[in-house]
Amino acid sequence: MEAAKNWAVVERQLASLLEGTDVWVSALANASALLMESLEDVNWVGFYLTGRVLGQSVGVDELALGPFQGKVACERIAPGRGVCGCALERDETLRVSNVHEFAGHIACDSESRSEVVVPLHAGGHVVGVLDVDSPSFARFDAVDQAGLEACARVIERLLSIS
């Protein structure tokens, strides 16, 4: 099956999985598990969320670790720091072929070589990011980016009703 069709299947599975849920933490845990199982050559899939979503002792624009699949990860990320913090601050998807060449990269897992980070929105604000890492250089292409962005839109529909 070609990549675009695979992404369409993943997006439909995600929408079905999240349909009717109102517990976003459980939904994000299942979303990270689905993506981890569906994607080849990835070693981390998860979410970082801001205080706008968490409502705890996390700054309104600071990222805190949310549901994920993979090795242990950084607990907090400041805006503009690392790939996740830059995607948050710029409000744009970042696809990095070689994380070791990204200024300020945060090396939570030394085996990660490439990464794609997609901002998540709710209430007109960036409220978090979807982060996917791979142990291979240049693992992600434009098709993967578009597929992950489509999955992020499905997740945003959940966050907008929470």
Secondary structure by P-SEA (a helix, b strand, c coil): ccaaaaaaaaaaaaaaaacccccaaaaaaaaaaaaaaacccccccbbbbcccccccccccccccccccccccccccccccccaaaaaaaacbbbbbccccccccccccccccccbbbbbbbccccccbbbbbbbcccccccaaaaaaaaaaaaaaaaaaaac
